[in-house]
Amino acid sequence: MNRPFPLPKTSRKWNLDELATDAEQRAEFERATRLAVHRKRLWKADPHCRYCGRRLGRKSATLDHMVPLNQGGTDDAENLAL
């Protein structure tokens, strides 16, 4: 079969450990991005601290897990507070 363009030739041998590392880095990046979106969304909805009620600046607002991850909490928006 004639192809309209040549397929690239590669001599790269895939290392499964390297692929696992790439997947872990990608997962961590996706988690950080997801948390940043949740933080922005929560701040826009109500820019006040859930615990003390003080108004927070966009840069000073940090996320807190109401149920900690090590106790079975998740990164879902319902478990996050500013």
BELQUIBEL-V93971 format. One record per pair of residues at least 24 apart in sequence whose ideal C-beta (glycine too) atoms are under 6 Angstrom apart, sorted by the first residue. I is the first residue (numbers start at 1). J is the second residue. D is the distance in Angstrom with one decimal. If there is no record, write none. Layout:
BEGIN
i=I j=J d=D
i=I j=J d=D
END
This chain:
BEGIN
i=38 j=77 d=5.3
i=38 j=80 d=5.4
i=39 j=63 d=5.1
i=42 j=82 d=5.2
i=50 j=81 d=3.9
i=50 j=82 d=6.0
i=56 j=82 d=5.9
END
